[in-house]
Amino acid sequence: MSEFLAARYAGMSPYVPGEQPKDRPYVKLNANETSVPPCPGVAKALADPQLAAGLGRYADPHCMPLREAVARTYGVTAAEVFCGNGSDEVLGLLLLTFCEPGARIAFPDVTYGFYRDFSATHGLAWTELPLRDDFALDVEAFAAFDGTVVFPNPNAPTGLAITRGDVARICEAHPNRLVIVDEAYVDYGSQTCVPLTRDHRNLVIVHTMSKSRNLAGAHIGWCIAQPDLIDDLNDIKFSFNPFNLSAPTMAIGIAALEDEGYFQTCTSTICETRDHTSLALEGLGFTVLPSKANFICARHPMVRAADLCARLRTAGVLTRHYDAPRIDGWLRVTVGTPQEMALFLAETERILQGRAPASP
């Protein structure tokens, strides 16, 4: 670190994204992206000559066209929607806006690592609430905690979800603290808690287009909450980065939201492929958590997850292993296309049988 780094960041460990190697072609099942293109309307929106002609002007800092499209999709008003440069920016602005330095915040001990990094960056006092022995979220522990809470539903990297009723119970336990539910993976078989925001003013629901809308490269996110919370977020955004979304980004986000048929086809295919892959892994002797996300978390009694991850990488298949307590023995595998998952399963079976990997 340089001598100019603020002292409050000393010892901070930045988030480590899934690797993006360029040394050879890979089947990328390590970053919860998708190799499926976005809906056809995205390419059409980018080809609009009026869009290109207008790039000399700033985009709408209020993001109103995109907010209105999100509102139509979820049955809320634009006043209840805040848009950001990916859900990570939305999460960061939520903590910046609503948490004083030193404020208490809790998240699961096994979860998205960015919550820990955000807490460190914002100078918050964080608590990790342990998941239950079966890796399910401990609803009672989150209900009992009286500070801000944040968790994904479904959780990552486990893929397990709690019910809408469970989320309501956490909100009702302490109405004067904020409950942030990160629904990055909700479109793969879970029930969104957006309807709860009308009756629970301490609830914020965060979404992203990086998963089910096939737009990880565009980085579009939003949250839904009661209008006065959205006003607060916009005030802080305008004091930090008013033009956080470009005109092309908003145009393709709107196009993706408008093609409901394509969205349903993509998510249904992922769910079917996930379930097929899970059954196949169980047939190979794996224990597989019952995922409601676009990834699978699995372990095998005869091979270390770290070794399996490394050997799959040699075979040209990228997966994700976390060298962390409680999940060191588990491998997280993004659900790709049926063809990609067939290759993953074939290489996994080769490894288990002690055979050499197929030639790249």
C-alpha positions in Angstrom: 0.0 0.0 0.0 1.1 3.6 -0.6 1.8 6.1 2.2 -1.3 8.0 1.1 -3.9 5.2 1.7 -6.4 6.2 4.4 -5.6 4.5 7.6 -9.1 3.1 7.9 -8.4 0.8 5.0 -5.3 -0.8 6.4 -5.6 -4.6 6.6 -8.7 -4.6 4.4 -9.0 -7.6 2.1 -10.7 -6.7 -1.3 -13.2 -8.9 -2.8 -11.8 -11.5 -5.3 -14.0 -12.0 -8.3 -14.1 -15.3 -10.2 -11.1 -15.6 -12.4 -11.3 -14.4 -16.0 -8.3 -16.2 -17.7 -7.4 -15.5 -21.3 -4.7 -18.1 -21.9 -7.0 -20.6 -23.6 -10.8 -21.2 -24.3 -12.6 -22.4 -21.1 -16.1 -23.5 -20.2 -16.7 -20.8 -17.6 -18.7 -22.2 -14.7 -17.1 -20.1 -12.0 -18.7 -16.7 -11.9 -22.4 -17.2 -12.1 -22.5 -15.5 -15.5 -24.2 -17.0 -18.6 -22.9 -17.8 -22.0 -26.4 -17.3 -23.4 -26.8 -14.0 -25.2 -29.4 -11.5 -24.0 -32.7 -11.1 -25.8 -32.7 -10.0 -29.4 -34.1 -6.6 -28.4 -30.8 -5.7 -26.7 -28.8 -5.8 -30.0 -31.6 -3.8 -31.7 -31.5 -1.2 -29.0 -27.7 -0.8 -29.3 -28.1 -0.4 -33.1 -30.5 2.5 -32.8 -28.8 5.4 -34.7 -30.6 7.9 -32.4 -28.8 6.3 -29.4 -25.4 6.8 -31.0 -26.3 10.3 -32.1 -27.2 11.3 -28.6 -23.9 10.2 -26.9 -22.6 13.7 -26.9 -25.2 14.5 -24.2 -25.4 13.3 -20.6 -27.9 10.5 -19.9 -30.9 11.1 -17.6 -29.3 11.1 -14.1 -32.7 10.1 -12.7 -32.7 7.0 -14.8 -36.5 7.5 -15.3 -37.0 5.3 -18.4 -35.3 2.4 -16.8 -37.0 3.0 -13.4 -40.4 3.0 -15.2 -39.6 -0.3 -17.0 -38.6 -1.9 -13.7 -41.8 -0.6 -12.1 -43.9 -2.1 -14.9 -42.2 -5.4 -14.5 -42.7 -5.6 -10.7 -46.0 -3.8 -10.3 -44.7 -0.9 -8.3 -44.2 2.8 -9.1 -41.0 4.5 -10.5 -40.9 6.4 -7.2 -40.2 3.0 -5.5 -37.2 2.1 -7.8 -33.6 3.1 -7.5 -31.2 2.1 -10.3 -27.4 1.7 -10.1 -24.3 0.5 -12.0 -24.9 -3.1 -10.9 -26.4 -4.4 -7.7 -23.0 -4.0 -6.0 -23.2 -0.2 -6.4 -26.8 -0.3 -5.1 -25.7 -2.3 -2.1 -22.8 0.1 -1.5 -25.0 3.2 -1.7 -27.6 1.6 0.6 -24.9 1.2 3.4 -23.5 4.7 2.6 -26.9 6.2 2.9 -28.5 4.4 5.8 -25.6 3.3 8.1 -23.5 5.7 10.2 -19.8 4.8 10.6 -19.6 2.2 13.4 -23.2 1.1 12.9 -23.9 -2.6 13.5 -24.7 -4.8 10.6 -25.1 -8.6 10.3 -24.9 -11.1 7.4 -24.5 -14.9 7.2 -21.1 -16.4 7.9 -21.3 -18.2 4.6 -22.5 -15.8 1.9 -21.5 -13.3 -0.7 -18.1 -11.9 0.3 -18.8 -8.4 -0.8 -21.0 -7.8 2.3 -17.8 -8.1 4.4 -15.9 -5.8 2.1 -18.6 -3.2 2.0 -18.8 -3.2 5.8 -15.0 -2.7 6.1 -15.0 0.1 3.5 -17.9 1.9 5.2 -16.4 1.5 8.7 -19.3 -0.7 10.0 -19.2 -3.1 13.0 -20.2 -6.4 11.3 -21.4 -9.6 12.8 -21.5 -12.9 11.0 -24.6 -14.9 11.9 -23.9 -18.7 11.4 -26.0 -20.6 9.0 -27.6 -23.7 10.5 -25.9 -27.1 10.2 -27.8 -27.8 7.0 -26.6 -24.4 5.6 -30.1 -22.8 5.8 -30.4 -19.2 7.0 -31.1 -19.0 10.7 -34.3 -16.9 10.5 -34.5 -16.6 14.3 -31.0 -15.2 14.6 -31.7 -12.6 12.0 -35.0 -11.7 13.6 -33.2 -11.2 16.9 -30.4 -9.0 15.6 -31.5 -5.4 16.1 -29.1 -3.7 13.7 -29.1 -3.6 9.9 -29.2 -7.0 8.2 -28.3 -8.0 4.7 -28.5 -11.5 3.1 -29.0 -13.0 -0.4 -32.2 -15.0 -0.9 -31.4 -17.5 -2.3 -28.1 -17.4 -0.5 -24.7 -17.7 -2.3 -22.8 -20.0 -2.6 -25.3 -22.5 -1.1 -28.3 -21.7 -3.3 -30.7 -22.2 -0.4 -33.7 -19.9 0.1 -36.1 -18.9 2.8 -39.8 -18.1 2.4 -41.5 -14.7 2.0 -43.1 -15.4 5.4 -39.6 -15.8 6.9 -38.5 -12.4 5.5 -41.6 -10.7 6.8 -40.9 -12.1 10.3 -37.3 -10.7 10.2 -38.7 -7.3 9.1 -41.4 -7.3 11.8 -39.1 -8.3 14.6 -37.4 -4.8 14.6 -39.3 -2.3 12.4 -36.7 0.4 13.1 -33.8 -1.3 11.5 -33.1 -1.9 7.8 -33.5 -5.3 6.2 -31.7 -5.6 2.8 -32.6 -8.7 0.8 -30.4 -9.4 -2.2 -32.5 -11.2 -4.7 -29.8 -11.7 -7.4 -30.9 -15.3 -7.9 -34.6 -15.2 -7.1 -35.7 -15.8 -10.7 -34.5 -19.5 -10.6 -37.3 -20.9 -8.5 -37.8 -18.6 -5.5 -40.5 -16.1 -4.6 -39.6 -12.4 -4.7 -40.3 -10.4 -1.6 -41.0 -7.2 -3.6 -44.7 -7.2 -2.5 -43.6 -7.0 1.1 -42.1 -3.6 0.6 -45.5 -1.9 0.6 -46.2 -3.1 4.2 -42.7 -3.1 5.6 -41.0 0.3 5.2 -37.7 -1.1 6.6 -37.4 -3.6 3.7 -35.2 -3.0 0.6 -35.1 -5.6 -2.2 -32.0 -5.6 -4.5 -32.0 -7.0 -8.0 -29.5 -7.4 -10.8 -29.6 -8.1 -14.6 -26.3 -10.0 -14.4 -27.9 -13.4 -13.9 -31.4 -14.1 -15.3 -31.3 -11.3 -17.9 -27.9 -12.4 -19.3 -26.4 -9.0 -18.9 -23.4 -9.4 -16.6 -21.3 -7.3 -19.0 -23.7 -4.4 -18.8 -23.8 -4.2 -15.0 -27.4 -3.0 -14.3 -29.0 -3.2 -10.8 -31.8 -1.7 -8.9 -33.6 -1.8 -5.6 -37.2 -1.5 -4.6 -38.4 0.2 -1.4 -40.8 2.8 -0.2 -40.4 6.2 -1.9 -38.8 8.2 0.9 -36.0 5.6 1.1 -35.5 5.9 -2.7 -35.4 9.7 -2.4 -32.7 9.4 0.2 -30.7 7.1 -2.0 -31.0 9.5 -4.9 -29.8 12.4 -2.8 -26.6 10.5 -1.9 -26.1 9.3 -5.4 -26.4 12.9 -6.7 -23.7 13.8 -4.1 -21.5 11.0 -5.3 -22.0 10.0 -9.0 -25.2 11.5 -10.6 -24.6 9.9 -14.0 -24.1 6.4 -12.8 -25.8 4.7 -15.8 -25.1 5.5 -19.5 -27.8 5.9 -22.1 -26.8 2.6 -23.9 -26.9 0.7 -20.6 -30.3 1.9 -19.8 -31.6 1.2 -23.3 -30.5 -2.4 -23.2 -31.8 -2.8 -19.7 -35.3 -1.7 -20.9 -35.1 -4.0 -23.9 -34.3 -7.0 -21.6 -37.2 -6.2 -19.3 -39.6 -6.0 -22.2 -39.0 -9.5 -23.5 -40.7 -11.6 -20.9 -41.0 -14.6 -23.2 -37.2 -14.8 -23.7 -36.6 -14.3 -19.9 -39.0 -17.2 -19.1 -37.3 -19.5 -21.6 -33.8 -18.7 -20.3 -34.7 -19.2 -16.6 -36.7 -22.4 -17.3 -33.8 -23.9 -19.2 -31.4 -23.0 -16.4 -33.7 -24.6 -13.8 -34.1 -27.8 -15.9 -30.4 -28.0 -16.5 -29.6 -27.4 -12.9 -31.9 -30.2 -11.7 -30.6 -32.6 -14.3 -27.0 -31.8 -13.4 -27.7 -32.2 -9.7 -29.2 -35.7 -10.2 -26.3 -36.7 -12.4 -23.8 -35.5 -9.7 -25.7 -37.4 -7.0 -25.4 -40.5 -9.3 -21.6 -40.0 -9.2 -21.6 -40.0 -5.4 -21.8 -36.2 -4.7 -23.8 -34.6 -2.0 -25.7 -31.7 -3.7 -27.5 -28.8 -1.9 -31.0 -28.2 -3.1 -30.3 -25.0 -5.1 -32.8 -22.4 -6.1 -30.1 -20.4 -8.0 -28.2 -20.6 -11.2 -25.4 -22.6 -9.6 -24.9 -25.9 -7.7 -22.9 -26.5 -4.5 -21.6 -30.0 -4.2 -19.0 -32.2 -2.5 -17.7 -35.7 -2.9 -16.3 -38.0 -0.2 -13.5 -39.3 -2.3 -12.0 -36.1 -3.8 -11.0 -32.7 -2.2 -13.0 -29.9 -3.7 -9.8 -27.8 -4.2 -8.2 -30.7 -6.1 -11.3 -31.2 -8.2 -11.5 -27.5 -9.1 -7.8 -27.6 -10.1 -8.1 -30.7 -12.2 -11.3 -29.4 -13.9 -9.4 -26.2 -14.8 -6.7 -28.3 -16.4 -9.4 -29.9 -18.5 -10.7 -26.5 -19.6 -13.6 -26.2 -17.1 -13.6 -23.4 -14.6 -15.5 -23.8 -11.3 -15.2 -22.0 -8.0 -13.7 -23.3 -4.7 -13.7 -21.2 -1.5 -10.8 -21.9 0.9 -13.0 -20.8 3.8 -14.3 -22.5 7.0 -17.4 -24.7 6.6 -17.4 -24.6 2.8 -13.8 -25.7 2.1 -15.1 -29.2 1.1 -17.6 -27.8 -1.4 -17.4 -26.9 -5.0 -19.6 -24.2 -6.6 -20.6 -24.8 -10.2 -22.4 -22.2 -12.3 -25.2 -23.8 -14.4 -24.3 -23.2 -18.0 -25.9 -24.5 -21.2 -26.9 -28.2 -21.4 -23.8 -28.7 -23.6 -21.5 -27.0 -21.1 -22.9 -29.1 -18.3 -22.5 -32.3 -20.2 -18.9 -31.5 -20.7 -18.5 -30.6 -17.0 -20.1 -34.0 -16.0 -17.9 -35.9 -18.5 -14.7 -34.4 -17.1 -15.8 -34.9 -13.5 -16.5 -38.5 -14.2 -13.1 -38.9 -15.8 -11.4 -37.4 -12.8 -13.3 -39.6 -10.4 -12.4 -42.7 -12.4 -8.7 -41.6 -12.5 -8.6 -41.1 -16.3 -6.8 -38.3 -18.1 -8.9 -35.3 -19.2 -10.1 -35.0 -22.7 -7.9 -33.0 -25.1 -8.9 -29.3 -25.2 
